[in-house]
C-alpha cells in the first residue's frame, strides 16, 4: 500500500520474472515531499543495489540505507534473507532520487540451483532478517 503518492513526482518500476522463483525489479523514484511506502516482502534472498541516489528502508525495525554515502565515492548494497513474510517500509525524504535494482531468489529456487553446495554455505537461508552489506564494484553500478 502506498501512502502519500500524491507527493510523488514520478515513480517507474518494473518486475521481470526470469524463472519461477527468480525475479528482477528495477525502480526509479523522484520525490517532492516526504513519502512512506509499505509493502509485504516475501520469504527469500534479496540482493538490493542502488545504482544512483540513496534508498532508506526498514524490515521490522531493522534499518538499511543503501546507495551513495554522502561525501564519499562509496556505494552500499545489501543481501537480505527473509524466512517469513515481513513488512518493508521505505522512507523517501523531500528531493530524494533513487535508481534501484533488486534481484529476488526464492529459497526453493536457490536450493534447486545450488544442490551441490555444502550445507554450511546455505545456512544464511535459515536466518530471518540476516543482512550482509557490501560495496559493489564500479562495473556493477554501470
C-alpha positions as CSV (number, residue, x, y, z in Angstrom):
1,X,0.0,0.0,0.0
2,X,1.3,3.4,-0.9
3,X,0.9,6.4,1.4
4,X,1.4,9.9,0.1
5,X,1.6,9.1,-3.6
6,X,0.2,12.5,-4.5
7,X,3.5,13.9,-3.3
8,X,5.5,11.7,-5.6
9,X,6.8,13.4,-8.7
10,X,7.5,10.2,-10.5
11,X,7.9,6.5,-9.9
12,X,8.8,4.0,-12.5
13,X,9.2,0.3,-11.6
14,X,9.2,-2.9,-13.5
15,X,9.3,-6.5,-12.3
16,X,10.6,-9.2,-14.7
17,X,10.2,-12.9,-13.9
18,X,13.3,-14.7,-15.3
19,X,12.3,-18.1,-14.0
20,X,9.9,-19.3,-11.3
21,X,11.4,-18.1,-8.1
22,X,13.9,-15.6,-9.8
23,X,12.7,-12.0,-10.2
24,X,14.4,-8.8,-11.1
25,X,12.9,-5.4,-10.1
26,X,14.1,-2.0,-11.3
27,X,12.7,1.2,-9.9
28,X,13.4,4.9,-10.3
29,X,11.9,7.4,-7.8
30,X,11.9,11.2,-7.6
31,X,10.1,12.8,-4.7
32,X,8.9,16.3,-4.0
33,X,7.8,15.7,-0.4
34,X,8.3,13.1,2.3
35,X,6.6,9.8,1.4
36,X,6.4,6.4,3.0
37,X,5.8,3.2,1.1
38,X,4.7,-0.1,2.8
39,X,4.9,-3.5,1.1
40,X,5.0,-7.1,2.1
41,X,8.3,-8.7,1.3
42,X,8.1,-12.5,0.6
43,X,10.4,-15.1,2.1
44,X,13.6,-15.4,0.1
45,X,17.0,-13.9,-0.5
46,X,17.1,-10.4,-1.9
47,X,20.1,-8.7,-3.5
48,X,19.4,-4.9,-3.3
49,X,21.5,-2.3,-5.1
50,X,21.1,1.4,-5.5
51,X,22.7,2.3,-8.8
52,X,22.2,6.0,-8.3
53,X,21.0,8.1,-5.4
54,X,20.1,6.7,-2.0
55,X,17.3,4.5,-0.5
56,X,16.2,4.2,3.1
57,X,14.1,1.2,4.1
58,X,13.4,-1.0,7.1
59,X,12.2,-4.6,7.8
60,X,10.6,-4.9,11.2
61,X,12.6,-2.0,12.6
62,X,15.9,-3.2,11.0
63,X,17.0,-0.1,9.1
64,X,19.0,-0.2,5.9
65,X,20.4,2.8,4.0
66,X,21.7,1.9,0.6
67,X,23.4,3.9,-2.1
68,X,26.0,6.6,-2.2
69,X,27.5,7.6,1.2
70,X,27.4,11.4,1.4
71,X,30.8,12.9,1.0
72,X,32.4,9.8,-0.5
73,X,32.5,7.8,-3.6
74,X,31.4,4.6,-1.8
75,X,28.2,2.9,-2.6
76,X,26.5,0.2,-0.4
77,X,24.4,-2.8,-1.4
78,X,22.8,-5.5,0.7
79,X,22.0,-9.2,0.7
80,X,18.8,-9.7,2.8
81,X,17.3,-13.0,3.8
82,X,13.7,-13.4,4.9
83,X,12.5,-16.7,6.3
84,X,8.9,-15.5,6.6
85,X,6.9,-12.6,5.1
86,X,8.0,-9.2,6.5
87,X,6.7,-5.7,6.2
88,X,9.1,-3.5,4.3
89,X,8.8,0.3,4.8
90,X,10.6,2.7,2.5
91,X,11.1,6.3,3.6
92,X,11.8,9.0,1.0
93,X,12.8,12.4,2.1
94,X,11.9,15.5,0.0
95,X,14.0,15.8,-3.1
96,X,15.0,12.1,-3.0
97,X,16.2,10.4,-6.1
98,X,16.9,6.7,-6.3
99,X,17.5,4.3,-9.1
100,X,17.4,0.7,-7.8
101,X,17.9,-2.8,-8.9
102,X,16.8,-5.8,-6.8
103,X,17.1,-9.5,-7.6
104,X,14.8,-11.9,-5.6
105,X,15.7,-15.5,-5.2
106,X,13.1,-17.8,-3.6
107,X,14.6,-20.4,-1.2
108,X,13.2,-23.2,-3.4
109,X,15.0,-21.8,-6.5
110,X,18.2,-21.4,-4.6
111,X,18.1,-24.9,-3.1
112,X,17.4,-26.4,-6.6
113,X,20.1,-24.3,-8.3
114,X,22.7,-24.9,-5.6
115,X,22.2,-28.6,-5.0
116,X,25.9,-29.4,-4.8
117,X,26.7,-26.6,-2.4
118,X,27.8,-27.6,1.1
119,X,25.1,-27.1,3.7
120,X,27.1,-24.8,5.8
121,X,27.3,-22.3,2.9
122,X,23.5,-22.2,2.7
123,X,22.9,-21.6,6.4
124,X,22.1,-17.9,5.6
125,X,18.7,-19.2,4.3
126,X,17.7,-20.2,7.9
127,X,18.5,-16.8,9.4
128,X,15.5,-14.4,9.4
129,X,16.4,-10.8,8.7
130,X,20.0,-11.7,8.0
131,X,21.6,-8.7,6.3
132,X,25.0,-8.6,4.7
133,X,26.2,-5.2,3.5
134,X,28.7,-5.0,0.7
135,X,30.4,-2.4,-1.6
136,X,29.6,-3.1,-5.2
137,X,32.3,-2.6,-7.8
138,X,32.0,0.4,-10.2
139,X,31.3,-2.1,-13.0
140,X,28.3,-3.4,-11.1
141,X,26.9,0.1,-10.9
142,X,27.0,0.8,-14.7
